[in-house]
Amino acid sequence: MTLRPFHLAFPVHDLAAARSFYGATLGCPEGRSSEHWIDFDLFGHQIVAHLDPAAKPVAVANAVDGHAVPVPHFGVVLTMDDWTALSERVTAASVTFGIAPYVRFEGQPGEQATMFFYDPSGNALEFKAFANDDMIFAT
C-alpha cells in the first residue's frame, strides 16, 4: 500500500493568527485560500483552517503515560530528525507546550518521542517520532 496524504479541515477563530502560526511558526507552506479558509502543507498532508469566529477548543483529556493528553488532537508522525527540528523551532518561537517534548513509553513497545501544543484557536496538535517505524503500531 502506498501511503497517501490525509486531508483535515478544522475550525479557527482568526485566519490571520492561523496563517502566522501554521505558516511562520510551524513553517507550513500555504496553498489556496479565501476569506474563509486557508490550505496548508503539513509535512505533505493537506490541512485546511476554516474560519469559525465562535470556535471554542474542547477541554477533554485522557491519561496517557502519566500525562493529560488533549482530545481531540491531530499531528504527524515525523522522522526523528524532523521531530527534533520542529521541537527546536516551536521552542525558539516561545510556543507553550501542553506536554513538553519527551520520550513516552520508554523501553516499551511503541516507544516514541512526543510533544503537544496548541494553535491560537486552541486546537491541540501532537507531533511524534519513532526510532523505528515498525513500532508505530506495536502492542
C-alpha positions in Angstrom: 0.0 0.0 0.0 1.3 3.5 -0.9 0.6 5.9 1.9 -1.3 8.9 0.6 -1.6 12.4 2.2 -4.5 12.9 4.5 -6.9 15.9 4.5 -8.1 17.5 7.7 -10.4 20.6 7.9 -10.6 22.3 11.3 -12.1 25.5 12.8 -10.1 28.5 13.7 -11.4 31.8 15.2 -8.9 34.0 13.4 -7.4 33.3 9.9 -4.6 35.8 10.3 -3.5 34.1 13.6 -3.7 30.7 11.9 -1.7 32.0 8.9 1.0 33.2 11.2 1.1 30.1 13.4 0.9 27.4 10.7 2.9 29.4 8.1 5.5 31.3 10.0 5.8 29.4 13.3 5.5 25.8 12.0 6.8 26.5 8.5 3.9 25.0 6.6 3.7 26.3 3.0 0.4 27.9 2.2 -1.7 26.7 -0.7 -5.1 28.0 -1.8 -7.1 30.4 0.4 -10.1 32.6 0.5 -11.5 35.0 3.1 -13.0 31.9 4.8 -10.2 29.3 4.7 -6.5 28.6 4.2 -4.9 25.4 2.9 -1.5 24.4 4.4 1.0 21.7 3.6 1.7 20.0 7.0 4.6 17.7 6.2 3.0 16.6 2.9 -0.6 16.5 4.3 -3.4 18.9 3.4 -4.8 20.7 6.4 -7.4 23.5 6.0 -8.1 26.1 8.6 -11.8 27.2 8.2 -12.9 30.4 9.8 -15.4 30.0 12.6 -15.4 33.2 14.7 -17.2 31.3 17.5 -14.7 28.3 17.5 -14.0 27.1 21.1 -11.5 24.4 22.0 -12.8 21.2 23.6 -11.3 20.8 27.0 -11.2 17.0 27.4 -8.1 14.9 28.3 -7.2 11.3 28.8 -4.3 10.0 30.9 -1.5 8.5 28.8 1.8 7.7 30.3 1.2 10.0 33.2 0.2 13.0 31.1 -3.2 14.6 30.3 -3.4 14.1 26.6 -5.9 16.6 25.0 -8.8 15.1 22.9 -9.3 15.8 20.1 -5.8 16.5 18.7 -4.1 15.9 15.3 -0.5 15.9 14.0 2.0 13.9 12.1 4.4 11.1 12.8 7.8 12.6 11.7 11.3 11.2 11.3 13.3 11.7 14.5 15.4 14.4 12.8 12.3 16.3 11.7 10.7 15.9 15.1 13.9 17.3 16.8 14.0 20.3 14.3 10.3 21.0 14.9 10.7 20.8 18.7 13.6 23.3 18.4 11.6 25.6 16.1 8.5 25.8 18.3 10.7 26.2 21.4 12.5 29.1 19.8 9.2 30.7 18.8 8.2 30.5 22.5 5.2 28.3 21.9 3.8 27.0 25.2 3.7 23.2 25.3 0.7 21.3 26.7 3.1 18.4 27.0 6.8 19.3 26.6 8.9 17.2 24.3 9.8 13.8 25.9 10.1 10.1 25.2 6.9 8.3 26.0 6.7 4.5 26.8 10.5 4.5 27.2 11.8 0.9 27.0 8.4 -0.5 25.9 6.9 -1.4 22.6 5.8 1.8 20.9 8.5 4.0 22.5 8.1 7.4 20.9 9.2 11.0 21.1 6.2 13.2 21.5 5.1 16.8 22.2 1.8 18.6 22.4 1.0 22.3 21.9 -2.0 24.4 20.8 -2.6 26.7 17.9 -4.1 30.2 18.5 -7.6 28.8 18.3 -7.0 26.2 20.9 -6.7 23.2 18.5 -4.3 20.6 20.1 -1.5 19.3 18.0 0.7 16.3 18.6 3.9 15.5 16.8 5.7 12.3 17.4 8.6 10.2 16.1 9.8 6.6 16.5 13.4 5.5 16.4 12.0 2.5 14.4 8.8 3.0 12.4 8.0 -0.7 13.0 7.0 0.4 16.5 4.2 2.7 15.3 1.5 0.0 15.8 3.4 -2.1 18.3 1.5 -3.7 21.2 
